[in-house]
Amino acid sequence: MSSTIDELTVDYTEEGQLVVKQLDKQVLSKGAWTTIIFRYQDWDNKKQDFGADKYTIRRYQKKNGEYKQRSKFNISSKDQAQKIIEALQQWA
């Protein structure tokens, strides 16, 4: 568990191998409910390298001094990210 926003990450290791590598994060909102968008890459065993950039939006609730992930939405490609950007630009 993480007690600060700075400690929240999507880095993930299996059997000593980093399989999800966080590249960046942007905090979208803070408070009892915190929303963060992460840019990350997954490890590709076939290529023995990390794949293309992906994005995930995660919501965390802070309770008893610890952040717990409550929901997530994965953006699986740059194409999907671009479509989300275009839709938001039309609405905002």
N, CA and C atoms as an extended XYZ file, in Angstrom:
276
Properties=species:S:1:pos:R:3:atomname:S:1:resname:S:1:resid:I:1 pbc="F F F"
N         0.835       -1.202        0.000 N   MET     1
C         0.000        0.000        0.000 CA  MET     1
C         0.865        1.245        0.000 C   MET     1
N         0.339        2.309       -0.554 N   SER     2
C         1.050        3.580       -0.638 CA  SER     2
C         0.361        4.609        0.237 C   SER     2
N         1.163        5.408        0.914 N   SER     3
C         0.590        6.435        1.782 CA  SER     3
C         0.667        7.832        1.159 C   SER     3
N         1.418        7.976        0.048 N   THR     4
C         1.490        9.268       -0.650 CA  THR     4
C         1.265        9.058       -2.144 C   THR     4
N         0.854       10.124       -2.817 N   ILE     5
C         0.638       10.064       -4.264 CA  ILE     5
C         1.940        9.733       -4.988 C   ILE     5
N         3.041       10.267       -4.497 N   ASP     6
C         4.339       10.014       -5.141 CA  ASP     6
C         4.696        8.535       -5.160 C   ASP     6
N         4.204        7.758       -4.206 N   GLU     7
C         4.503        6.326       -4.132 CA  GLU     7
C         3.653        5.491       -5.084 C   GLU     7
N         2.553        6.041       -5.591 N   LEU     8
C         1.674        5.288       -6.474 CA  LEU     8
C         2.348        5.068       -7.818 C   LEU     8
N         2.338        3.838       -8.306 N   THR     9
C         3.010        3.476       -9.549 CA  THR     9
C         2.302        2.300      -10.198 C   THR     9
N         2.547        2.107      -11.497 N   VAL    10
C         2.051        0.921      -12.183 CA  VAL    10
C         3.184       -0.059      -12.466 C   VAL    10
N         4.411        0.281      -12.033 N   ASP    11
C         5.516       -0.675      -12.170 CA  ASP    11
C         5.097       -2.007      -11.553 C   ASP    11
N         5.423       -3.109      -12.256 N   TYR    12
C         5.047       -4.435      -11.763 CA  TYR    12
C         6.143       -5.423      -12.125 C   TYR    12
N         6.546       -6.204      -11.145 N   THR    13
C         7.610       -7.183      -11.327 CA  THR    13
C         7.077       -8.582      -11.062 C   THR    13
N         7.454       -9.535      -11.923 N   GLU    14
C         7.133      -10.956      -11.745 CA  GLU    14
C         8.434      -11.734      -11.772 C   GLU    14
N         8.665      -12.523      -10.751 N   GLU    15
C         9.855      -13.380      -10.677 CA  GLU    15
C        11.134      -12.606      -10.988 C   GLU    15
N        11.237      -11.406      -10.430 N   GLY    16
C        12.434      -10.598      -10.603 CA  GLY    16
C        12.524       -9.835      -11.904 C   GLY    16
N        11.561      -10.004      -12.805 N   GLN    17
C        11.548       -9.325      -14.105 CA  GLN    17
C        10.511       -8.198      -14.086 C   GLN    17
N        10.944       -6.987      -14.426 N   LEU    18
C        10.011       -5.872      -14.567 CA  LEU    18
C         9.160       -6.127      -15.803 C   LEU    18
N         7.854       -6.313      -15.629 N   VAL    19
C         6.969       -6.626      -16.758 CA  VAL    19
C         6.053       -5.464      -17.140 C   VAL    19
N         5.886       -4.504      -16.235 N   VAL    20
C         5.179       -3.266      -16.544 CA  VAL    20
C         6.077       -2.137      -16.058 C   VAL    20
N         6.489       -1.285      -17.002 N   LYS    21
C         7.415       -0.197      -16.685 CA  LYS    21
C         6.697        1.134      -16.837 C   LYS    21
N         6.590        1.872      -15.733 N   GLN    22
C         5.993        3.197      -15.767 CA  GLN    22
C         6.968        4.174      -16.401 C   GLN    22
N         6.472        4.955      -17.359 N   LEU    23
C         7.289        5.966      -18.021 CA  LEU    23
C         7.015        7.363      -17.482 C   LEU    23
N         5.768        7.610      -17.098 N   ASP    24
C         5.384        8.936      -16.627 CA  ASP    24
C         4.039        8.833      -15.935 C   ASP    24
N         3.694        9.865      -15.186 N   LYS    25
C         2.355        9.951      -14.601 CA  LYS    25
C         1.991       11.407      -14.412 C   LYS    25
N         0.688       11.675      -14.514 N   GLN    26
C         0.136       13.001      -14.292 CA  GLN    26
C        -1.033       12.853      -13.329 C   GLN    26
N        -1.009       13.623      -12.262 N   VAL    27
C        -2.099       13.603      -11.291 CA  VAL    27
C        -3.200       14.507      -11.834 C   VAL    27
N        -4.390       13.934      -12.031 N   LEU    28
C        -5.523       14.690      -12.574 CA  LEU    28
C        -6.358       15.319      -11.469 C   LEU    28
N        -6.436       14.659      -10.312 N   SER    29
C        -7.152       15.224       -9.169 CA  SER    29
C        -6.573       14.632       -7.890 C   SER    29
N        -6.643       15.415       -6.821 N   LYS    30
C        -6.137       14.995       -5.514 CA  LYS    30
C        -7.264       15.088       -4.500 C   LYS    30
N        -7.083       14.393       -3.394 N   GLY    31
C        -8.052       14.434       -2.316 CA  GLY    31
C        -8.317       13.035       -1.813 C   GLY    31
N        -9.472       12.863       -1.177 N   ALA    32
C        -9.838       11.531       -0.686 CA  ALA    32
C        -9.926       10.544       -1.844 C   ALA    32
N       -10.334       11.056       -3.011 N   TRP    33
C       -10.319       10.285       -4.256 CA  TRP    33
C        -9.324       10.953       -5.182 C   TRP    33
N        -8.336       10.215       -5.622 N   THR    34
C        -7.268       10.726       -6.484 CA  THR    34
C        -7.330       10.023       -7.826 C   THR    34
N        -7.171       10.786       -8.904 N   THR    35
C        -7.165       10.232      -10.254 CA  THR    35
C        -5.822       10.536      -10.895 C   THR    35
N        -5.208        9.478      -11.458 N   ILE    36
C        -3.889        9.611      -12.075 CA  ILE    36
C        -3.909        8.926      -13.432 C   ILE    36
N        -3.284        9.559      -14.423 N   ILE    37
C        -3.068        8.907      -15.710 CA  ILE    37
C        -1.588        8.538      -15.795 C   ILE    37
N        -1.334        7.291      -16.164 N   PHE    38
C         0.025        6.772      -16.279 CA  PHE    38
C         0.333        6.443      -17.735 C   PHE    38
N         1.574        6.661      -18.129 N   ARG    39
C         2.095        6.167      -19.404 CA  ARG    39
C         3.039        5.027      -19.051 C   ARG    39
N         2.880        3.884      -19.724 N   TYR    40
C         3.668        2.711      -19.358 CA  TYR    40
C         3.917        1.827      -20.570 C   TYR    40
N         4.769        0.819      -20.376 N   GLN    41
C         5.041       -0.194      -21.400 CA  GLN    41
C         5.001       -1.572      -20.760 C   GLN    41
N         4.520       -2.553      -21.523 N   ASP    42
C         4.532       -3.953      -21.096 CA  ASP    42
C         5.738       -4.651      -21.689 C   ASP    42
N         6.291       -5.605      -20.960 N   TRP    43
C         7.403       -6.426      -21.436 CA  TRP    43
C         6.891       -7.428      -22.465 C   TRP    43
N         7.590       -7.557      -23.583 N   ASP    44
C         7.254       -8.508      -24.633 CA  ASP    44
C         8.305       -9.617      -24.599 C   ASP    44
N         7.909      -10.805      -24.149 N   ASN    45
C         8.847      -11.927      -24.037 CA  ASN    45
C         9.427      -12.331      -25.391 C   ASN    45
N         8.618      -12.281      -26.442 N   LYS    46
C         9.097      -12.682      -27.767 CA  LYS    46
C        10.213      -11.768      -28.262 C   LYS    46
N        10.047      -10.469      -28.065 N   LYS    47
C        11.033       -9.503      -28.530 CA  LYS    47
C        12.134       -9.256      -27.502 C   LYS    47
N        11.898       -9.713      -26.280 N   GLN    48
C        12.826       -9.444      -25.179 CA  GLN    48
C        13.075       -7.941      -25.022 C   GLN    48
N        11.967       -7.196      -25.110 N   ASP    49
C        12.027       -5.746      -24.982 CA  ASP    49
C        10.635       -5.250      -24.602 C   ASP    49
N        10.561       -3.992      -24.207 N   PHE    50
C         9.267       -3.407      -23.888 CA  PHE    50
C         8.553       -2.993      -25.160 C   PHE    50
N         7.229       -3.084      -25.154 N   GLY    51
C         6.409       -2.761      -26.310 CA  GLY    51
C         6.084       -1.283      -26.399 C   GLY    51
N         5.080       -1.002      -27.205 N   ALA    52
C         4.641        0.373      -27.444 CA  ALA    52
C         4.054        0.989      -26.177 C   ALA    52
N         4.043        2.306      -26.153 N   ASP    53
C         3.457        3.017      -25.025 CA  ASP    53
C         1.974        2.705      -24.913 C   ASP    53
N         1.531        2.586      -23.667 N   LYS    54
C         0.115        2.428      -23.345 CA  LYS    54
C        -0.199        3.421      -22.239 C   LYS    54
N        -1.486        3.560      -21.949 N   TYR    55
C        -1.922        4.545      -20.971 CA  TYR    55
C        -3.007        3.915      -20.106 C   TYR    55
N        -3.050        4.327      -18.843 N   THR    56
C        -4.099        3.848      -17.959 CA  THR    56
C        -4.500        4.977      -17.019 C   THR    56
N        -5.782        5.099      -16.791 N   ILE    57
C        -6.312        6.069      -15.834 CA  ILE    57
C        -6.766        5.270      -14.621 C   ILE    57
N        -6.266        5.655      -13.459 N   ARG    58
C        -6.587        4.914      -12.233 CA  ARG    58
C        -7.137        5.863      -11.177 C   ARG    58
N        -8.144        5.336      -10.440 N   ARG    59
C        -8.747        6.074       -9.326 CA  ARG    59
C        -8.364        5.370       -8.042 C   ARG    59
N        -7.932        6.181       -7.084 N   TYR    60
C        -7.531        5.670       -5.782 CA  TYR    60
C        -8.337        6.363       -4.702 C   TYR    60
N        -8.666        5.611       -3.658 N   GLN    61
C        -9.329        6.171       -2.491 CA  GLN    61
C        -8.347        6.108       -1.325 C   GLN    61
N        -8.213        7.239       -0.628 N   LYS    62
C        -7.346        7.254        0.540 CA  LYS    62
C        -8.207        7.014        1.766 C   LYS    62
N        -7.870        5.934        2.460 N   LYS    63
C        -8.626        5.543        3.649 CA  LYS    63
C        -7.629        5.046        4.683 C   LYS    63
N        -7.767        5.520        5.893 N   ASN    64
C        -6.855        5.159        6.974 CA  ASN    64
C        -5.397        5.420        6.592 C   ASN    64
N        -5.153        6.514        5.851 N   GLY    65
C        -3.808        6.926        5.502 CA  GLY    65
C        -3.162        6.168        4.351 C   GLY    65
N        -3.901        5.274        3.706 N   GLU    66
C        -3.354        4.471        2.604 CA  GLU    66
C        -4.239        4.606        1.364 C   GLU    66
N        -3.585        4.663        0.190 N   TYR    67
C        -4.312        4.692       -1.077 CA  TYR    67
C        -4.598        3.276       -1.539 C   TYR    67
N        -5.841        3.057       -1.960 N   LYS    68
C        -6.232        1.763       -2.512 CA  LYS    68
C        -6.867        2.002       -3.878 C   LYS    68
N        -6.398        1.248       -4.886 N   GLN    69
C        -6.967        1.395       -6.225 CA  GLN    69
C        -8.408        0.920       -6.212 C   GLN    69
N        -9.299        1.742       -6.773 N   ARG    70
C       -10.725        1.411       -6.822 CA  ARG    70
C       -11.220        1.134       -8.232 C   ARG    70
N       -10.587        1.754       -9.232 N   SER    71
C       -11.011        1.499      -10.607 CA  SER    71
C        -9.881        1.870      -11.556 C   SER    71
N        -9.988        1.352      -12.798 N   LYS    72
C        -9.000        1.692      -13.817 CA  LYS    72
C        -9.627        1.584      -15.196 C   LYS    72
N        -9.055        2.336      -16.112 N   PHE    73
C        -9.424        2.264      -17.518 CA  PHE    73
C        -8.140        2.244      -18.312 C   PHE    73
N        -7.924        1.205      -19.095 N   ASN    74
C        -6.718        1.073      -19.909 CA  ASN    74
C        -6.968        1.589      -21.317 C   ASN    74
N        -6.054        2.427      -21.784 N   ILE    75
C        -6.058        2.932      -23.157 CA  ILE    75
C        -4.957        2.152      -23.855 C   ILE    75
N        -5.326        1.295      -24.772 N   SER    76
C        -4.400        0.274      -25.261 CA  SER    76
C        -3.535        0.683      -26.447 C   SER    76
N        -3.782        1.857      -27.019 N   SER    77
C        -2.981        2.248      -28.181 CA  SER    77
C        -2.967        3.761      -28.321 C   SER    77
N        -1.999        4.246      -29.097 N   LYS    78
C        -1.934        5.684      -29.378 CA  LYS    78
C        -3.152        6.123      -30.180 C   LYS    78
N        -3.657        5.241      -31.054 N   ASP    79
C        -4.842        5.557      -31.854 CA  ASP    79
C        -6.055        5.797      -30.944 C   ASP    79
N        -6.258        4.915      -29.978 N   GLN    80
C        -7.373        5.080      -29.053 CA  GLN    80
C        -7.180        6.345      -28.216 C   GLN    80
N        -5.952        6.619      -27.780 N   ALA    81
C        -5.666        7.830      -27.007 CA  ALA    81
C        -5.989        9.072      -27.828 C   ALA    81
N        -5.620        9.068      -29.107 N   GLN    82
C        -5.886       10.213      -29.973 CA  GLN    82
C        -7.392       10.447      -30.131 C   GLN    82
N        -8.160        9.379      -30.244 N   LYS    83
C        -9.612        9.517      -30.370 CA  LYS    83
C       -10.224       10.104      -29.099 C   LYS    83
N        -9.706        9.718      -27.959 N   ILE    84
C       -10.180       10.274      -26.683 CA  ILE    84
C        -9.842       11.760      -26.625 C   ILE    84
N        -8.628       12.118      -27.023 N   ILE    85
C        -8.195       13.526      -27.039 CA  ILE    85
C        -9.117       14.340      -27.936 C   ILE    85
N        -9.394       13.832      -29.134 N   GLU    86
C       -10.254       14.564      -30.077 CA  GLU    86
C       -11.658       14.754      -29.528 C   GLU    86
N       -12.206       13.731      -28.897 N   ALA    87
C       -13.544       13.852      -28.321 CA  ALA    87
C       -13.559       14.892      -27.193 C   ALA    87
N       -12.568       14.848      -26.330 N   LEU    88
C       -12.509       15.801      -25.226 CA  LEU    88
C       -12.300       17.234      -25.726 C   LEU    88
N       -11.511       17.397      -26.772 N   GLN    89
C       -11.310       18.732      -27.322 CA  GLN    89
C       -12.595       19.305      -27.894 C   GLN    89
N       -13.440       18.458      -28.463 N   GLN    90
C       -14.727       18.932      -28.986 CA  GLN    90
C       -15.662       19.333      -27.853 C   GLN    90
N       -15.607       18.624      -26.749 N   TRP    91
C       -16.534       18.879      -25.639 CA  TRP    91
C       -16.064       19.981      -24.700 C   TRP    91
N       -14.749       20.135      -24.556 N   ALA    92
C       -14.242       21.078      -23.548 CA  ALA    92
C       -14.167       22.485      -24.108 C   ALA    92
